Amino acid sequence: MSLSSRKETKPERGTRTRQQERVAEYITRLAREKQAGEPDWLIEHFVQQGLRVLELEQQKTEQARQIEAQAAEIVELKEKLAQAERAGKRQAAPFRRSKRKTQPKRPGRKAGHRGHWRQPPAASAADEHYEMPLETCPDCGQPLDKEHQQAIEQTVIDVPPVEPRVIRLKTYRNHCQNCQKNVRSQHPLQVSGATGAAGTQIGPRALGYAAYLNKQLGVTMRKTVQALETMTGVRLSPGGLSQALDRIAERLQPRYDNLLAQLRDSEVLYCDETGWWVSGPGYWLWILTNKHGTYYRVVPSRSKPAARELIGQDFDGVLVSDCLNIYDDLTPRQHKCYAHHFKAISQAQQTPAGQSSSYLLELRAWLHAALLLKRLSCEPDSSRLSASTLAQLRRRLEERVETLLTPPRAGPETTDPQAQLEESLRQRLAKQRDHLLVFLDVPQVDATNNRAERQLRPAVIARKVSCGNKTESGARTWEILASLAATAAQSDESFVELVAQVVPT
């Protein structure tokens, strides 16, 4: 009986592979040798059993491979989970840098910048004078000829050992029989009216240096008190420093408010914002700055009403910002950062659709031409172009930008990737058409918003170290003291002296 006659009871298992065919031939030959005289269907049964065993062995091997791959995947997932848990426990995790530049800028000054070196003080300002004669050779002891001797002068600037200045104040209190009040005398050096366990206070200059380290240099509270004790011998706890800074910020509140009023009255303002942390995410740090001062404010919003409340309703100067839509129509006169325009064009040119676009090159060339005209208009009077020539160049720029931005590069039904990319860049610049050449009209306006970003950088570093603030009162203290510290640095004033002036009661 053949296998074909028994298909109903012994169905086929599918098409055999070449390896299975070889195994079947081997088993058939072996069965015929060992089981001579047996019917064909029995020999075929042995063949099917052998193939089944081979199939099960292959399945077992495949399952072992899958188990091994799953085990490796589990190990990899566990490692990623551990990394995520470690990253979540880092203090600066919400603001850590995810990508670093593979080719950072070369350190040092750029070519053409003037060098700087330490200037020696006047000879009359020296506190000590020393002279080291040279009469004999220090190597062989041979007497030296004084006629060939040359004097070498050097100046060493050092800090003397610093010791705390301890001041004991004795004031009096009494009861006035006339007005029936308890009265008390006060001394100009008095810091607080506390007595008893709180009767020993930190002086104005020590608190000024502590505020300088913490708010202007961005040193943490604990390291600030360590540095203060190491350099001056004044001991202070982090909690005590935090409370002292709160009191200082409260006394400097009027100066902080006056700073905002002065900035709102200026001809140009540079504005920017970044994420902040006040006992959790959702807050934003806003900055207003120009060459006269810097103002920080932490608010739980990144919206147009928040920007309008910060800048003011009556600001009539030029607002310089990036292309964030909350600044649109915020003030009548604005200038958009050219660096952001260049970045958008560069990113578009790096895509396959933008690599061969001549339109993107024309946009970049137009922006560079506007920058060149700005530089020519700021040259000294002796080398500056005439007013008529500058006006003529300005008209050419306006005519060229109209040619570039007026006609659409692609319609709604266009499917060409390059045309779509060019149209998105055209719409970006056309939206800011009225703000592209404002920096040529006002000499104080820069082409970029780098001034705001540079003043925002210290705050970003402080955020990375401290991860923001724990409380809203802490954020209030930080924004007041950081603003006045940054403004003092811009105006070459002493923030230490500023704090020392408001500490005494």
C-alpha distance (Angstrom), angle and dihedral (degrees) to the residues before:
residue distance angle dihedral
M1 . . .
S2 3.78 . .
L3 3.77 127.9 .
S4 3.81 90.8 -113.0
S5 3.82 90.3 63.3
R6 3.84 91.2 55.2
K7 3.83 100.9 48.5
E8 3.81 92.0 123.1
T9 3.84 92.5 60.9
K10 3.84 99.9 28.9
P11 3.82 108.8 38.2
E12 3.78 122.1 -172.1
R13 3.85 117.9 -100.4
G14 3.77 95.9 -142.8
T15 3.77 137.0 -83.4
R16 3.81 112.6 -25.1
T17 3.77 122.8 -126.9
R18 3.79 122.1 -129.3
Q19 3.79 91.1 -103.2
Q20 3.80 90.4 51.3
E21 3.82 90.7 49.5
R22 3.81 90.4 54.0
V23 3.79 91.4 48.1
A24 3.82 90.4 48.8
E25 3.81 91.7 51.7
Y26 3.79 91.1 49.0
I27 3.81 94.1 48.8
T28 3.82 91.3 45.7
R29 3.77 92.0 52.9
L30 3.79 91.6 46.1
A31 3.81 92.5 47.4
R32 3.81 92.4 50.3
E33 3.80 90.2 51.0
K34 3.81 94.9 48.0
Q35 3.80 99.6 31.9
A36 3.77 103.4 40.8
G37 3.79 113.4 172.4
E38 3.80 94.4 23.9
P39 3.81 117.4 129.4
D40 3.80 119.7 -96.2
W41 3.78 94.4 -114.7
L42 3.83 90.9 59.6
I43 3.78 91.9 50.8
E44 3.80 88.7 48.5
H45 3.81 88.4 50.9
F46 3.81 89.8 56.5
V47 3.78 88.9 49.9
Q48 3.81 92.0 52.4
Q49 3.80 91.5 48.3
G50 3.80 91.2 51.9
L51 3.79 91.8 49.3
R52 3.80 89.9 48.6
V53 3.80 90.4 53.0
L54 3.80 89.4 49.8
E55 3.81 91.0 49.6
L56 3.79 91.9 50.5
E57 3.80 90.5 50.3
Q58 3.79 90.4 52.2
Q59 3.82 91.2 48.5
K60 3.79 89.7 49.8
T61 3.80 91.1 51.4
E62 3.81 91.4 47.9
Q63 3.81 91.5 49.0
A64 3.80 89.8 51.0
R65 3.80 89.4 53.2
Q66 3.81 91.4 49.6
I67 3.80 91.8 48.9
E68 3.79 90.2 50.3
A69 3.83 91.7 48.9
Q70 3.80 91.4 47.9
A71 3.81 90.7 50.1
A72 3.80 90.6 52.3
E73 3.81 90.2 47.6
I74 3.82 90.4 50.6
V75 3.80 90.7 51.7
E76 3.81 90.3 49.9
L77 3.82 92.4 48.4
K78 3.80 91.0 49.0
E79 3.79 90.2 52.7
K80 3.81 91.6 49.7
L81 3.81 90.3 48.3
A82 3.80 90.8 51.0
Q83 3.81 90.6 49.7
A84 3.81 90.7 49.7
E85 3.81 91.3 50.0
R86 3.80 91.4 49.0
A87 3.81 90.9 47.9
G88 3.80 90.5 50.5
K89 3.80 91.2 55.8
R90 3.78 94.4 51.8
Q91 3.79 112.5 106.4
A92 3.79 95.6 -134.4
A93 3.82 95.8 39.3
P94 3.84 96.8 119.4
F95 3.80 91.1 54.9
R96 3.81 103.8 30.6
R97 3.77 118.5 131.4
S98 3.81 110.2 -102.9
K99 3.79 97.7 -168.8
R100 3.76 131.0 32.3
K101 3.75 127.2 -160.8
T102 3.79 114.0 -98.5
Q103 3.81 90.8 -155.0
P104 3.82 108.2 36.2
K105 3.77 122.0 -170.2
R106 3.76 118.9 -83.4
P107 3.82 110.3 -95.6
G108 3.79 121.7 -116.3
R109 3.77 134.6 41.4
K110 3.75 122.2 -34.9
A111 3.77 118.9 -106.4
G112 3.80 112.5 -82.0
H113 3.80 97.0 27.6
R114 3.77 116.2 130.0
G115 3.80 114.8 -109.8
H116 3.79 124.7 -120.6
W117 3.78 131.7 -149.6
R118 3.78 137.8 171.6
Q119 3.79 111.2 -80.9
P120 3.83 115.2 -140.4
P121 3.81 117.4 -122.9
A122 3.78 121.0 -116.9
A123 3.80 116.7 -75.1
S124 3.79 90.4 -117.9
A125 3.82 90.2 58.5
A126 3.81 92.8 65.0
D127 3.80 113.7 114.2
E128 3.79 96.2 -165.2
H129 3.79 134.5 27.2
Y130 3.79 125.8 -158.4
E131 3.79 132.3 177.0
M132 3.79 127.4 -165.8
P133 3.85 111.9 -162.4
L134 3.80 121.8 -147.9
E135 3.83 110.1 -150.5
T136 3.80 102.0 146.1
C137 3.79 135.0 31.0
P138 3.81 108.4 -92.2
D139 3.83 89.9 -144.1
C140 3.82 105.3 46.8
G141 3.84 103.8 8.4
Q142 3.81 94.7 -120.9
P143 3.86 113.2 153.6
L144 3.81 111.6 -107.6
D145 3.81 127.9 -133.5
K146 3.82 108.9 -112.3
E147 3.81 92.2 -153.5
H148 3.84 90.4 72.2
Q149 3.78 94.4 43.1
Q150 3.83 117.4 117.9
A151 3.77 126.4 -163.6
I152 3.84 119.5 -126.9
E153 3.77 118.9 -162.4
Q154 3.79 124.8 -159.8
T155 3.79 132.9 173.4
V156 3.80 122.9 -143.7
I157 3.80 117.2 -163.6
D158 3.78 112.2 -161.6
V159 3.79 139.2 161.6
P160 3.80 118.7 -116.7
P161 3.80 119.2 -130.4
V162 3.80 107.9 -74.8
E163 3.76 119.4 -138.0
P164 3.81 126.2 180.0
R165 3.77 115.2 -99.2
V166 3.81 106.2 -130.6
I167 3.81 114.8 -154.9
R168 3.80 121.1 -173.3
L169 3.79 114.5 -157.5
K170 3.78 124.3 -166.1
T171 3.78 116.1 -165.0
Y172 3.78 130.1 168.5
R173 3.75 137.1 -135.0
N174 3.76 129.3 -162.4
H175 3.76 143.4 156.7
C176 3.78 120.4 -98.6
Q177 3.77 111.7 -137.2
N178 3.79 91.7 -161.9
C179 3.83 101.8 54.7
Q180 3.80 94.7 19.3
K181 3.82 93.0 -127.7
N182 3.78 134.3 131.6
V183 3.80 106.6 -118.1
R184 3.78 132.8 -172.0
S185 3.78 136.8 -167.0
Q186 3.82 121.0 -120.2
H187 3.81 134.3 -154.6
P188 3.85 124.1 -149.1
L189 3.82 90.3 -122.9
Q190 3.79 92.8 52.7
V191 3.82 112.3 120.1
S192 3.78 101.3 -175.6
G193 3.77 140.8 0.1
A194 3.80 93.6 -130.7
T195 3.80 118.3 123.8
G196 3.77 138.1 -176.7
A197 3.82 114.1 32.7
A198 3.82 89.0 0.7
G199 3.77 93.6 47.7
T200 3.84 93.4 105.4
Q201 3.80 111.2 74.4
I202 3.79 137.1 176.4
G203 3.80 114.7 -106.7
P204 3.81 127.4 -117.2
R205 3.80 98.6 -102.1
A206 3.81 93.6 46.2
L207 3.80 89.4 52.9
G208 3.79 88.7 45.3
Y209 3.80 91.3 56.8
A210 3.80 90.7 45.3
A211 3.81 91.2 52.1
Y212 3.80 89.8 46.5
L213 3.81 92.2 53.4
N214 3.78 95.0 44.4
K215 3.80 103.8 38.7
Q216 3.80 105.9 23.7
L217 3.82 99.5 35.3
G218 3.80 96.3 30.1
V219 3.82 97.2 -126.4
T220 3.80 114.4 159.9
M221 3.81 121.2 -107.7
R222 3.79 94.7 -107.6
K223 3.78 94.2 46.9
T224 3.80 90.2 45.5
V225 3.80 92.8 58.4
Q226 3.81 90.0 44.0
A227 3.80 92.0 51.8
L228 3.81 91.4 45.9
E229 3.79 92.0 52.9
T230 3.81 93.2 44.3
M231 3.81 95.9 48.8
T232 3.80 101.7 34.4
G233 3.79 107.6 14.4
V234 3.81 91.8 -121.0
R235 3.80 111.4 138.8
L236 3.78 119.9 -148.1
S237 3.80 134.6 158.6
P238 3.84 122.8 -127.6
G239 3.80 90.1 -118.6
G240 3.78 92.2 50.2
L241 3.80 90.5 49.3
S242 3.81 90.9 50.3
Q243 3.80 91.8 53.3
A244 3.80 91.8 45.7
L245 3.83 91.0 51.6
D246 3.81 89.7 51.1
R247 3.80 90.0 55.3
I248 3.79 92.2 46.3
A249 3.82 91.5 50.2
E250 3.80 90.3 50.9
R251 3.79 91.0 54.1
L252 3.81 91.7 46.1
Q253 3.81 93.2 50.3
P254 3.85 94.1 101.2
R255 3.79 91.4 52.3
Y256 3.81 89.4 48.9
D257 3.80 91.8 52.3
N258 3.79 90.8 46.2
L259 3.81 89.5 53.5
L260 3.81 90.7 57.8
A261 3.81 91.0 49.4
Q262 3.80 91.1 51.5
L263 3.80 92.4 50.0
R264 3.80 91.6 49.7
D265 3.81 89.2 54.8
S266 3.82 94.1 52.8
E267 3.80 126.7 102.4
V268 3.79 96.3 -119.4
L269 3.79 135.4 25.9
Y270 3.80 128.6 -169.9
C271 3.80 113.4 -151.6
D272 3.79 133.7 -171.5
E273 3.79 140.3 149.0
T274 3.80 140.5 -155.3
G275 3.78 137.9 -177.4
W276 3.80 119.4 -80.9
W277 3.78 138.6 -173.2
V278 3.81 125.8 -132.4
S279 3.81 106.9 170.6
G280 3.80 85.3 -42.2
P281 3.81 141.8 2.4
G282 3.78 126.9 -66.0
Y283 3.80 101.0 76.5
W284 3.79 127.4 110.9
L285 3.78 132.5 -151.8
W286 3.82 112.6 -140.5
I287 3.77 124.1 -165.5
L288 3.80 132.8 -162.0
T289 3.77 116.0 -174.3
N290 3.77 147.1 155.3
K291 3.78 134.0 158.8
H292 3.81 91.7 -69.2
G293 3.80 101.5 53.7
T294 3.80 151.2 -24.2
Y295 3.78 126.9 -122.2
Y296 3.84 124.3 -166.0
R297 3.79 126.0 -168.3
V298 3.81 130.1 176.8
V299 3.82 114.7 -150.6
P300 3.84 133.4 162.5
S301 3.79 93.1 -119.6
R302 3.79 143.0 70.6
S303 3.78 99.8 -167.3
K304 3.79 141.0 116.1
P305 3.83 93.3 -100.5
A306 3.81 89.5 54.1
A307 3.81 90.8 50.0
R308 3.79 92.2 46.4
E309 3.81 92.0 49.6
L310 3.79 90.1 50.9
I311 3.81 98.0 46.1
G312 3.79 95.2 37.7
Q313 3.77 134.2 -124.4
D314 3.82 96.2 -95.5
F315 3.80 102.7 46.4
D316 3.81 106.5 136.8
G317 3.79 99.5 173.3
V318 3.80 129.0 94.0
L319 3.80 116.0 -73.9
V320 3.81 113.5 -151.8
S321 3.80 115.5 -160.9
D322 3.78 144.6 134.0
C323 3.80 122.5 -86.8
L324 3.81 96.6 -86.6
N325 3.80 107.8 143.2
I326 3.82 94.6 -129.3
Y327 3.83 88.0 73.7
D328 3.80 93.5 55.3
D329 3.82 111.1 117.1
L330 3.81 89.6 -6.4
T331 3.81 92.6 126.1
P332 3.81 131.4 10.3
R333 3.83 95.0 -117.2
Q334 3.78 120.8 44.3
H335 3.77 140.4 156.3
K336 3.78 123.4 -155.5
C337 3.79 120.6 -142.2
Y338 3.80 112.4 -97.8
A339 3.80 91.0 -153.5
H340 3.80 89.3 66.1
H341 3.81 90.8 50.2
F342 3.81 91.0 51.0
K343 3.80 90.5 47.7
A344 3.80 92.4 52.4
I345 3.81 91.4 49.6
S346 3.81 92.5 46.7
Q347 3.78 92.0 51.1
A348 3.79 90.0 49.7
Q349 3.82 91.7 49.8
Q350 3.79 90.6 54.5
T351 3.80 92.1 60.9
P352 3.84 120.8 88.0
A353 3.80 90.4 -114.3
G354 3.80 93.8 52.4
Q355 3.79 101.9 42.6
S356 3.81 93.6 86.1
S357 3.80 97.6 34.1
S358 3.79 113.6 124.3
Y359 3.80 90.1 -174.7
L360 3.81 91.5 66.6
L361 3.79 89.4 51.1
E362 3.80 89.9 52.7
L363 3.81 91.5 51.3
R364 3.79 91.1 50.5
A365 3.81 91.2 47.2
W366 3.81 90.9 51.5
L367 3.83 92.0 52.4
H368 3.81 90.6 49.6
A369 3.80 90.1 49.8
A370 3.81 90.1 53.5
L371 3.82 90.0 50.6
L372 3.79 90.3 50.0
L373 3.80 91.5 51.5
K374 3.82 89.5 50.8
R375 3.80 90.5 53.3
L376 3.79 92.3 47.3
S377 3.80 91.5 51.0
C378 3.83 90.7 52.6
E379 3.80 95.8 52.1
P380 3.83 118.6 116.4
D381 3.76 116.2 -84.4
S382 3.79 92.2 -105.0
S383 3.82 93.9 59.8
R384 3.82 100.9 25.4
L385 3.79 119.4 115.8
S386 3.77 118.4 -112.2
A387 3.79 119.5 -89.2
S388 3.81 91.6 -113.5
T389 3.81 91.9 53.0
L390 3.80 92.1 48.7
A391 3.81 90.4 48.8
Q392 3.79 91.0 50.1
L393 3.81 91.5 51.0
R394 3.79 89.4 48.0
R395 3.82 91.4 54.1
R396 3.79 90.8 50.6
L397 3.78 90.2 52.5
E398 3.80 91.1 51.4
E399 3.80 92.2 48.2
R400 3.78 91.6 48.9
V401 3.79 94.7 48.8
E402 3.80 90.0 50.5
T403 3.79 88.9 54.4
L404 3.81 91.6 49.2
L405 3.79 99.7 43.7
T406 3.81 106.5 32.0
P407 3.85 104.9 67.3
P408 3.84 113.9 62.0
R409 3.76 116.3 -116.4
A410 3.80 94.6 -148.0
G411 3.78 138.1 13.2
P412 3.81 127.7 -130.7
E413 3.80 92.0 -93.5
T414 3.81 96.7 46.2
T415 3.81 114.2 123.9
D416 3.81 98.4 -178.5
P417 3.86 106.6 117.0
Q418 3.81 93.0 -149.7
A419 3.80 93.1 51.2
Q420 3.81 91.0 47.8
L421 3.80 91.1 50.4
E422 3.79 92.6 48.8
E423 3.80 90.8 48.6
S424 3.82 91.9 53.2
L425 3.82 90.5 53.0
R426 3.80 91.1 45.5
Q427 3.80 91.3 52.6
R428 3.81 91.1 47.8
L429 3.81 93.2 55.7
A430 3.81 94.6 35.9
K431 3.80 89.1 56.6
Q432 3.81 88.4 56.8
R433 3.82 94.2 39.7
D434 3.80 93.7 122.8
H435 3.83 91.9 50.4
L436 3.80 100.6 48.4
L437 3.82 99.3 88.5
V438 3.80 102.8 26.8
F439 3.81 90.5 105.1
L440 3.81 88.5 64.3
D441 3.80 91.5 59.0
V442 3.82 97.5 50.2
P443 3.83 115.1 49.2
Q444 3.84 92.6 -157.9
V445 3.82 92.5 60.5
D446 3.81 117.4 94.0
A447 3.78 122.4 -146.8
T448 3.81 92.4 -120.5
N449 3.78 138.3 40.3
N450 3.80 91.5 -121.8
R451 3.81 92.7 122.3
A452 3.81 91.6 64.2
E453 3.79 92.6 43.0
R454 3.81 92.0 50.2
Q455 3.80 91.3 51.1
L456 3.80 89.6 45.7
R457 3.80 92.3 54.4
P458 3.85 96.8 76.8
A459 3.80 89.2 51.2
V460 3.80 90.6 50.8
I461 3.81 90.2 51.6
A462 3.82 90.4 48.7
R463 3.81 88.7 49.6
K464 3.78 90.9 52.0
V465 3.81 91.1 51.8
S466 3.80 98.7 43.2
C467 3.83 101.1 19.9
G468 3.80 89.4 -129.9
N469 3.79 125.4 -71.5
K470 3.79 134.2 -36.2
T471 3.80 97.3 -144.7
E472 3.79 138.4 23.8
S473 3.82 90.0 -116.4
G474 3.81 88.6 54.7
A475 3.80 89.8 50.5
R476 3.80 89.2 50.1
T477 3.80 91.4 51.9
W478 3.80 91.2 47.2
E479 3.81 96.0 50.4
I480 3.82 93.1 48.6
L481 3.80 97.5 46.8
A482 3.83 95.3 37.6
S483 3.82 90.9 51.1
L484 3.79 94.2 50.3
A485 3.81 91.8 42.9
A486 3.82 92.0 52.7
T487 3.81 91.2 45.6
A488 3.81 91.1 49.8
A489 3.80 90.1 52.6
Q490 3.82 91.0 50.9
S491 3.80 93.1 50.2
D492 3.83 95.1 41.9
E493 3.79 91.5 -116.3
S494 3.79 126.9 141.4
F495 3.78 113.0 -105.2
V496 3.81 88.1 -168.7
E497 3.80 91.1 60.2
L498 3.79 91.2 44.7
V499 3.80 91.0 56.7
A500 3.81 92.8 41.6
Q501 3.81 90.4 56.4
V502 3.82 94.5 58.4
V503 3.81 99.8 39.0
P504 3.84 98.5 78.7
T505 3.77 113.5 82.7
